[in-house]
Amino acid sequence: MPEYHTEPNKRFQVASTEDVRLLDGTQAQLRYMIPVGEVVNYGPYWEGTFHKGEYIYTLSVFLGQNGKKITKQTLSTMVPVGDR
């Protein structure tokens, strides 16, 4: 698997991580991001990221109580759409 890195959001830090497998077997990472410093308009959020081909895909969900469940379910069921 190729190494890839996303640019970190300097206003947030990772509070927890979990690996998630997509339907096609691709390995994704689910992270809970919490604000650092004086962030006025944004609270914690869930972020799912995976690498496919030459692209990096990121899903961000700004939901509180059910955010992890919704983000994990959405991330794990992502599939390619359209012709290339």
Backbone bond lengths (Angstrom), bond angles and torsions (degrees), N, CA, C in turn:
res aa  C-N    CA-C-N  psi(-1)  N-CA   C-N-CA  omega(-1)  CA-C   N-CA-C  phi
1 M - - - 1.461 - - 1.524 108.33 -
2 P 1.334 118.65 130.36 1.460 120.96 -179.01 1.522 111.56 -69.32
3 E 1.313 114.98 150.02 1.463 120.12 175.69 1.522 109.33 -77.28
4 Y 1.301 117.22 139.30 1.459 120.92 174.26 1.513 108.59 -147.70
5 H 1.303 114.69 152.82 1.450 120.57 -179.71 1.519 108.87 -139.41
6 T 1.308 116.51 141.26 1.449 120.74 173.86 1.519 108.12 -101.39
7 E 1.300 115.80 154.42 1.460 120.39 176.56 1.526 108.70 -69.41
8 P 1.316 118.32 123.37 1.464 119.74 179.74 1.529 111.44 -70.93
9 N 1.315 115.73 144.73 1.448 121.63 174.22 1.528 106.54 -82.08
10 K 1.307 117.21 112.70 1.458 121.74 -174.06 1.532 113.46 -68.00
11 R 1.308 116.82 -10.36 1.467 120.78 178.96 1.527 112.44 -90.26
12 F 1.339 116.07 -3.79 1.466 120.83 -178.11 1.520 110.11 -135.59
13 Q 1.325 115.52 153.84 1.460 120.69 173.57 1.520 108.90 -127.44
14 V 1.315 115.92 154.49 1.464 122.06 -179.21 1.524 109.03 -77.43
15 A 1.341 116.44 123.77 1.459 121.52 178.65 1.530 110.93 -96.25
16 S 1.350 117.27 -31.46 1.461 121.07 177.16 1.523 109.19 -158.30
17 T 1.336 115.89 156.66 1.465 121.29 177.67 1.514 109.99 -134.82
18 E 1.317 114.90 155.69 1.469 121.49 177.55 1.517 107.97 -152.02
19 D 1.324 117.39 137.91 1.458 121.29 175.82 1.523 109.35 -82.29
20 V 1.339 115.67 141.22 1.465 122.52 179.35 1.524 107.25 -132.57
21 R 1.326 116.60 133.66 1.462 120.69 178.29 1.528 108.94 -99.02
22 L 1.346 116.27 127.82 1.454 121.82 176.84 1.522 109.80 -77.08
23 L 1.327 116.94 166.60 1.463 121.44 -177.66 1.526 113.08 -57.20
24 D 1.337 117.32 -32.74 1.463 120.30 -178.79 1.531 112.51 -88.30
25 G 1.334 117.67 6.74 1.454 121.91 178.55 1.519 114.75 94.09
26 T 1.317 118.08 -7.24 1.458 121.79 178.60 1.517 109.93 -61.97
27 Q 1.322 116.60 137.10 1.465 121.97 178.56 1.527 109.33 -88.20
28 A 1.313 117.05 128.17 1.463 122.85 178.04 1.523 108.78 -121.39
29 Q 1.321 115.78 165.84 1.457 120.24 178.20 1.532 109.03 -125.12
30 L 1.316 115.28 130.45 1.459 123.10 176.77 1.519 107.37 -104.12
31 R 1.335 117.00 127.29 1.470 121.04 -178.34 1.522 110.29 -128.64
32 Y 1.320 115.06 142.51 1.460 121.08 173.35 1.520 106.71 -100.12
33 M 1.319 116.41 118.44 1.456 123.12 -174.74 1.533 109.84 -105.85
34 I 1.339 116.38 130.49 1.459 120.38 179.15 1.526 109.41 -119.47
35 P 1.336 116.74 146.74 1.463 120.33 -178.36 1.532 112.14 -66.16
36 V 1.314 114.60 147.67 1.460 122.62 177.48 1.523 107.07 -122.44
37 G 1.304 116.30 135.47 1.465 119.11 178.15 1.510 111.95 76.94
38 E 1.306 114.81 -146.33 1.465 120.84 -174.74 1.520 111.97 -100.90
39 V 1.318 116.44 77.64 1.457 121.71 175.16 1.513 106.66 -93.05
40 V 1.316 116.27 120.66 1.461 119.65 -173.06 1.527 113.01 -88.06
41 N 1.317 118.00 -44.83 1.463 121.01 -170.10 1.523 115.94 -100.65
42 Y 1.312 118.50 -4.90 1.459 119.65 -173.80 1.517 112.13 -126.70
43 G 1.317 115.06 139.95 1.456 120.85 175.22 1.517 109.30 -107.15
44 P 1.326 117.48 -167.55 1.463 121.12 179.48 1.533 111.10 -62.44
45 Y 1.319 115.11 155.73 1.462 119.40 177.62 1.523 110.31 -150.74
46 W 1.330 115.84 164.73 1.465 123.31 176.71 1.511 108.36 -102.59
47 E 1.339 115.92 138.99 1.459 121.01 -178.76 1.524 108.89 -133.20
48 G 1.330 116.01 128.37 1.452 121.72 175.30 1.521 108.96 -114.13
49 T 1.337 116.61 134.66 1.461 121.05 -177.19 1.527 110.01 -136.40
50 F 1.348 115.61 139.53 1.458 119.64 172.51 1.518 110.04 -151.22
51 H 1.329 115.37 159.58 1.453 123.62 -178.15 1.519 108.58 -109.12
52 K 1.319 117.07 130.23 1.469 121.34 179.55 1.521 107.70 -141.55
53 G 1.329 116.42 118.20 1.464 119.51 -177.30 1.519 109.30 64.30
54 E 1.303 116.23 -127.92 1.462 119.93 179.56 1.532 112.51 -100.99
55 Y 1.325 117.36 14.56 1.455 121.14 -176.92 1.525 112.04 -118.01
56 I 1.324 115.66 154.13 1.458 123.18 172.11 1.528 106.62 -114.09
57 Y 1.316 116.56 127.03 1.460 121.97 -179.14 1.524 109.32 -108.44
58 T 1.326 115.68 136.29 1.454 120.90 -179.99 1.523 109.38 -132.35
59 L 1.321 115.32 132.34 1.461 123.17 177.06 1.523 107.08 -117.65
60 S 1.335 117.38 122.47 1.461 121.54 177.99 1.517 108.99 -115.88
61 V 1.340 115.58 132.59 1.464 120.90 -178.44 1.522 108.86 -128.68
62 F 1.323 115.38 118.71 1.459 121.83 -179.81 1.525 109.35 -98.90
63 L 1.322 115.42 70.65 1.453 121.74 177.88 1.511 108.70 -125.68
64 G 1.288 116.74 146.23 1.451 120.31 -178.29 1.507 113.74 -84.30
65 Q 1.311 116.41 -93.80 1.458 123.48 -168.31 1.533 114.32 -54.62
66 N 1.326 118.50 -48.24 1.463 121.73 -176.17 1.527 112.62 -103.20
67 G 1.309 117.54 13.45 1.459 121.61 -175.00 1.514 114.32 -57.31
68 K 1.321 118.26 -44.62 1.461 120.54 -178.79 1.519 110.65 -63.46
69 K 1.312 116.72 -47.68 1.461 121.09 -177.98 1.535 110.81 -61.08
70 I 1.315 116.69 -45.89 1.464 121.62 -178.25 1.520 110.88 -66.65
71 T 1.327 117.67 -44.06 1.464 121.17 -179.07 1.523 110.58 -66.52
72 K 1.324 118.20 -44.00 1.464 121.98 -179.80 1.527 110.68 -63.05
73 Q 1.319 117.04 -44.21 1.462 120.90 -179.86 1.531 110.30 -64.99
74 T 1.322 117.71 -44.85 1.460 121.53 179.91 1.526 110.53 -64.04
75 L 1.319 116.74 -47.17 1.462 121.61 -179.40 1.528 111.37 -60.71
76 S 1.320 117.44 -44.43 1.473 120.73 -175.69 1.519 113.45 -70.14
77 T 1.327 118.34 -16.73 1.458 120.96 -178.87 1.531 113.00 -106.49
78 M 1.326 118.33 8.31 1.461 121.14 -179.46 1.526 109.89 -69.09
79 V 1.325 116.20 136.31 1.455 123.00 177.92 1.537 108.90 -138.13
80 P 1.331 117.51 153.82 1.470 119.93 177.31 1.538 110.95 -65.20
81 V 1.320 115.47 143.72 1.457 121.52 178.64 1.523 108.46 -129.54
82 G 1.322 116.88 136.44 1.465 120.55 176.18 1.515 112.65 96.55
83 D 1.335 114.81 169.59 1.465 122.35 179.73 1.510 110.75 -95.31
84 R 1.307 115.23 150.55 1.475 120.52 175.74 1.486 109.23 -118.46
